[in-house]
Structure formats: C-alpha cells, structure tokens
C-alpha cells in the first residue's frame, strides 16, 4: 500500500513564500476554503492580497467547511455549495495526519473490506451494509466468471 507524507497546505505557505507575487499573478482562479479566522490579522492580510473585500471575508467566516468554496476568477466571484453528503464526505473529507492514520489503520486491519469498515466507523451503518452487499455481489460475479 502506497503511503504519502501528506501535509495540508496553509495560507501562510503561500503568503510567506518567496514566489508569492508570482503565484498571485499567475493563478487567475482561486478556490478559497471556509475560514472562521479569515478576519484575524495574519489571515486578513493574505485575503486582502488575493483581493477580497470585507463582505467576502464575512462570507469565508460563515461558510461551512467541506461544503462551501469561494471562487475568485476573472469571470466573477461566487460562493459554491458542492452539496456533498455524508457518504461522499467520508471518502473525500479526510483531513489531517491523525485522521489519515486512522484510515491507514482500518486499511491494515481490514484489507479486503476496509471501505465498508470505514463507513461503519464514520457512523454510516446502513451505507456500510450496502457497500458490503455490493462487494459480495462482485465476488459472486468474479467467481462465476472464473
């Protein structure tokens, strides 16, 4: 199993970079995540460099993590709601080293059924059972074709 040394990106990674100006100039479309700390001095400075105004900072503060994204592009600015549900979030919403280690532990403990076990761990019992039934159907089909 391939494991990465993944580290989440922080606003300060860009803001304090030697190439910050180049990044801002060449990245015409920016996708900004919700940030309850958007109006704090360090964050505010970054967002002002991106070109956000006071109302946009309020939008970032009030946005829902893993659901809302604020898009800034030459075509306009808009808050986007992906409408992602709990099941999808259980797959794409893994955030941080600690949660990543939990996923890897589940994968190690349940190499053949880790997907259903992950759903179960996230409190999605019915979806875990459904996923398990799909895996069993797939096994039957594979055995029948062998």
Secondary structure, 3 states (H helix, E strand, C coil): CCCCCCCCCCHHHHHCCCCHHHHHHHCCCEEEECCCCCCCHHHHHHHHHHCCCHHHHHHHHHCCCCCEEEEEECCEEEEEECCCCHHHHHHHCCCHHHHHHHHHHHHHHCCCCHHHHHHHHCCCHHHHHHHHHHHHHHHHHHHHHC
